[in-house]
Amino acid sequence: MRHGALAGLLALSGLVILALVRRQTGTEGFLVGLGLAVVPVPWLIAAFRWLDRVRPGPWRNLLFAFAWGACAAALIAIVANSFATHWIATATADPSGADTLGATVIAPVVEESAKAAAVLLVFVFRRRDFTGPVGGAAIAGVTATGFAFTENILYLGNAFGTDQSIGTSGIVSVTAATFFVRGVMSPFAHPLFTVFTGIGFGLAALPRGRRLRWLFPVGGLLLAMSMHALWNGSAAFGQFGFLVVYGGFMAPAFGLLAWLLIRSRQRELRVAREELPVYVYAGWLAPAEPFALGSLRARRLARDHARRFLGGRPAARAVVHYETTATELALLRHRARAGRIGPDFSVREHELLVTLWQHRASSRPALEYAARVTAPPPSPVTYWQRYGHPAPPYAGYNPYRT
């Protein structure tokens, strides 16, 4: 019932936002904006899906996040921003100042709060799917991608209307310039802002003190609002304000954040290699599995091998589920060894081990194959390593020693 109510709410907000955008842009402008706004969407979703490849969350979470951003968050932003800007303009009798204040103060607070609501809902109702900073960044980034999609329809549709009124077209048109700025130069802007909120919730999902569980999400949201305000206020920094903010702050921030998230993902793979061998000794895993589960290339080869030779797409999905479960098991044990153990550690560990055992039939052969393919070549064997345990040559009699 809860899922049906949420789906109905998103569908209703989608119809309302569709009507509002079409009324502002016209039917032709809406169609042009829709066709151009959809261009960066697959690339952004693929990037976040790739980032979350070690422990991918369910597609239903990403679908909800995109729908919330494109429908509910966009509707909240349009209504709240319009109301607040109109109220400020009426109260101050300064429409120009109201627009500036609305863009730099009201819009960042309203829009980032509306997008953060999707991350909060996943955090509360799908807690087990919320696996850490990388998973939080993926949910937040897809939410912001949906929001930017709807916003781009509005901007590009209005730009097309401007071109129609002044008679410009082609590469020198307002539509082309708007698409270049929003779809080519800065498609990552909204995702970059909201990712900080997702990282905050991801850190809060890890077993920590109660105070930190509140501090991380609030801090991430405030950072997202600040970056959004800086981006929107770049026009106030002069003729080259946009380029200064873009080149001096936004692009470096994007690169640094991407590096940190990829580094966090590599840490998860390293934890899998280091923590899973104990389950090999206990008989739950095969000896080659920790190595394969600690390598993205080996994981991909295992999925491909399962799809081609072990049962098609169902077998490949089973391998993905096996890889995700094993990684979660490794991180659970890593947190326990670091002293951050929850009260349900034993129960959760047993659940994960049982899940691995249920999927071992198709997953274990695929992972063993991937381990054989990706294993490093054996080191050359010197003459004293051919028998017994490797050791230096016997240091006794040596007639050539002085």
Secondary structure, 3 states (H helix, E strand, C coil): CHHHHHHHHHHHHHHHHHHHHHHHHHHHHHHHHHHHHCCCHHHHHHHHHHHCCCCCCCHHHHHHHHHHHHHHHHHHHHHHHHHHHHHHHHHHCCHHHHHHHHHHHHHHHHHHHHHHHHHHHHHHHCHHHCCCHHHHHHHHHHHHHHHHHHHHHHHHHHHHHHHHHHCCCHHHCHHHHHHHHHHHHCCCHHHHHHHHHHHHHHHHHCCCCHHHHHHHHHHHHHHHHHHHHHHHHHHHHCCCHHHHHHHHHHHHHHHHHHHHHHHHHHHHHHHHHHHCHHHHHCCCCCCCHHHHHCCHHHHHHHHHHHHHHCCHHHHHHHHHHHHHHHHHHHHHHHHHHCCCCCCCHHHHHHHHHHHHHHCHHHHHHHHHHHHHHHCCCCCCCCHHHCCCCCCCCCCCCCCCCC
